[in-house]
Amino acid sequence: MGPLFVAVLLLSVLGVLAIRALARALAVAPDPVTVLPWQSGHLPREHALSRYHPRWYVASVVFLAFDVEMLFMYPWALVVADLGAGAVIEMFAFLGVLLLAVLWAHREGAFRWA
């Protein structure tokens, strides 16, 4: 390690420590009423995660699967003309695997809401 590296490292560490010390010195003690989560400072009556039924988590995973599918399809749509028929076959294989996943999720009841 050269002397320049050590100087930059030392300056960085001292800078971070100075900023932390300045933040601690200038910090204002929070008012307990204004830092409560919601409803104008009233205490929550239940835990934040207790309001959601577990099937919402399954629905969110299904949504994420379709969201990731779109992440793959947008760039593919831009280059499919350059790549040719092989790219189309690969995309249909990808969509086929995704369709199998949707059918499995339907069989497991992921889309039943009642």
N, C-alpha and C positions, 0 to 999 in steps of 0.2 A: 504494500500500500504506500502510495506516495504521500508527500506532505500536503498536497492539495486536497486529496481525498479525506485525510484526517481533519483538515481545517473545515471543509464543507460539512462533514459529519458532526463535528463539534459545534459549528454554527447552527446547524439544523436542530440539534438536541437543545442547545441553549435557547433558540427561538421558540421551540415548543414549550419549554419550561417557563419562559417569560410570558407567553400568551396565557398559559394555564394560571400562573400566579396573578396576572392582571385580571383575568376573568373571576377568580376567586375573591380578589380584593374589591372588585366593583359589583359583585353579585348582590341582588336584593333578596331578602328572605321572602319566600312566596307566602301569600295569604292562603290559609288552608281552605277558605270558602271558594276562592276563585280557581283553585287547581283541581277541584273535583271533576269527574269525567263529563257529566252532562246534566241537563235539567236545572240550570241556574244554581248549582252547588248542592242540590239534594243528593243524598246518598242513594246509590242504586239499590233496588229491592232484590235483584237476582244477579247471578253471575252472568257475564256477557255471553259465554258459550252455551248457557243452559236454554236459551231461547230457540235454538235452531235444532230441528229434527235431524237425526243422522243421515236421512236420505238426501239432504241438501249437499252433504259432502260428496256423495256419489254423483249427484247431478253436476257438481262443480268439476269433478274429475272428467266426466263425459264432455263438458264444455271445453276443458283444457285440451282434450284429445282433438276436438274439432278445431280449436284455435291453433294448435301445432300443425294440423293438416294444412290450414291456410298459410302458415309460415313457409311450408314446403311448396305450396302450389303457386304462390305469387312469383317467386324467382323462376320457377319452372316454366310458367306461362311466358316469361320474357325470352327464354332461350330455346323453347321447344321447336321453333322453326329451324334453328341452326342445328339442333341435335338430330332431328329426323324421327323416323318411326320407332326407333329403339326407346326414345324418351317417352313416347306415348304409351308403349307397352309397359314400361316400368311404372308410369304413373297409374295405369289401370291396375297393375299388380298391387301397388301401394293402397289404392282405393279399395281393392278387394279385401286386403287384410283389415282395413279400417271397417269395412262393411261386416266382416266376421266379428270384429270387436263390438259393433253396435248390436248385432244379433245376439251375441252373448249377454250384453248388458240388458237387452230387452227381456231375454229369458230369465235373467236374475232379478228382474223387477226394478231396474234402475229408473225406468220411465213411468212407473205407477206412482201417482200422487196421493191416492186415497187408500 
